[in-house]
Amino acid sequence: MPLIRIESVEDAASGRFAIEIYYPADAERPLVTTAPRYKSAAAAEQDTIAILASTANNPAPEEPANRR
């Protein structure tokens, strides 16, 4: 069962695409919406996947124990 849903959405005014991320996957409204900055739906989706993969492969450093 998918946890999130990612959709590219075309902005009628600019003709560019934004990304909407839904959590949980069956949510009616997006949790996150980007600005419509992508020239195509494919570019928007590929950039989103690249951002997620980059973050997953380079997690933030752990906080020192005295700051937890």
Secondary structure, DSSP 8 states (H G I E B T S, - for coil): --S-EEEEEE-TTT--EEEEEESSTT-SS-SEE--S-BSSHHHHHHHHHHHHHHHHHS------GGG-
